[in-house]
Amino acid sequence: MKYKYRIKKILLFISMIGFFTNCGKSAPNIIEEIPPEAPPTAIPTITSPEITASSTTQATLKAAVEHTGGAAITTRGICWATHDSPTIEDLSATPEGVSGSGNFEVTLTGLAGGTTYYARAYAINSVGTGYSDVLKFTTERYEDAKVSDVQITFYNLHSMQAVAEIIETGGADVAEAGFCYAESENPTLTDAFVQASNITNKSFTVDITDLALNKRYYIRSYVRTAKGVFFGNQQAFQTYPKGKITVNFHNPENIPADVLARLKEMAAHGVRLLEEHTSIVKTVTIEYNPGVPTADASISGWMRWGANVSYQKTGTFLHEFSHTIGTGQSSMWTNSLIQNGLYTGKSANLALQKATNDPSAQLRGDAQHWWPYGINGAHEDTGRESDYIVTTLVMEGFRRDGIPIN
């Protein structure tokens, strides 16, 4: 009995140990705490735009993102149109920067003057695009444009360069500018006109060519904007007839036959070029004087040649003829046209630039001569017709610049 009792106690003890062990395994499950789901994001909300500056073609608007909708803003800006419900499918622009408070500013460009527009601020996040209320505004109306008078510079008998400047655009973009001209007063675009290929710093230049000789023309500058076409003041200019050069020979019977033949040949060639390319009217007399080392001439029209055959050529004739019209022979040449070694007249310089296709070309000179193409000596006479023509074109420029001729 004693052993049975002990066995029962041992079994009871083991069963109790098992009970407590099983209690650890069968304890009630612990439910983990799951945070509530975040509220779904929404489209952003934006303040209505306000205008901070406006003109005929631009308007600056500012706005701010009031609420991001719980998601990052990827794009913000202003959209606009001429209908009352603009969206980003219409015209839109984004700011260059955004302040920490979400404020932003956008400048609308390319607007038309005197036009009513509708604008909304917008912001985009991952949910969608939010728009502000609509702002209605009207741009300023265009004023009349203003264009300067024409500056005219002839560079040959038939051609001139015209220059003008846009003084005021009237707030509108410039569509084109140029010059119109006719033989009747107050020319318009229904007459002959030339449009400038470019406008630089509001200045524009064109070449007007194929002008008829010995005609009086009227010319006006013009500019076209969105408001219309506006003209400068009318000016008149005169084209010249071709020149007439008369050459006499002093005591031709005393000139050796071979010398006279060369002098006549060079003079005939020079006269043909001068009458083709200049409007100069001049009578000159050629004297043969063996005591003259080379050749010389005065503004009176008296020209002398010596016995040196190398100077009995067309280039020397043109060089000496230049003296007969005042180069190196008049106070205007030495006191006005030549300054610090540079020729200052516009027409002759432009004639050189156009003839040589070198816009930087510049005539130089001293109290007696000019260059390039002045053919200052037999060693500079290339015999090329092109060099002779440039020389005559420059001399026509001298006439336009006011050299006395007679």
C-alpha angles and dihedrals in degrees: 000000000000093000093045090055092052092048091053091052091050092049090048091052093049091049091051091051089051090048093055092043091052091048089064092053098044099045114137116275115260112231111223117231107246114197115237117262116268114254111264114263121250137204114279124264120223135190120247112268121255127205115239098173138003142175137166095291105020142047129185116212131185131199140155138223106246097187130004092214089240095294135086117275110240099181137009133175148110128293124194145177142160090256121076100248108055120181135177087272086071123055114318140169135190128218124257090229143001128221122231091258092058095255116145138176130208132187116217111211137187093044122156120240119253092014130133116231135184120216137184132185115230140188130191130209133162091284099052147277124316122201133200127223116288121268117206118203139159125218122230117271120253120259125215115282120234128212130188129244119272125268108209126200121176118212099177139001094276103029140062139171118236123201130184140157135226105239098183131007093197088233094294129112114259113245097184144334136197145116136291123198141176143159088253125070126267098022119203136185089281086070126059113307140169122211118215113245091217142005117220120191088340091303123115135186134193138176116234110200141174094045115168116249123252094014134133113228135186121215138185133182117230141191128196122209135163088277096054145272120317128191136209123227118296118256132183131220135180129221116211131232119243116282129261119216121186119195123197127184120221111227094341090180088068094053116095110252096242092048092047090051092053093045092050092047094050092045093049091050092047093047092051091054094044093050091047098048107025139051093217117136111198142146117213134181123214119211124189110218117166089200092068107095095214120337138301141181143189134214088255087074097252112139126185130197128192130206096272102117094201089069095049090090139107094258092058091046090055091045093053092042087058087060091052091060094051112276106141088353105076136063089232089061096049099034103036118010096046114056122170091339095310129107108233104191114113101213099053092045091049090047089055092047094049095043093050096034088233113126091191096054114126130189116230131192151155136215091298114019146032135209158241103038092010086116091218098190141354090277089065094050104103094176089231115143090215091060091050091050093051088050092054092045090054090050090053085053089054089056092050089049089058105258107166099243092190 
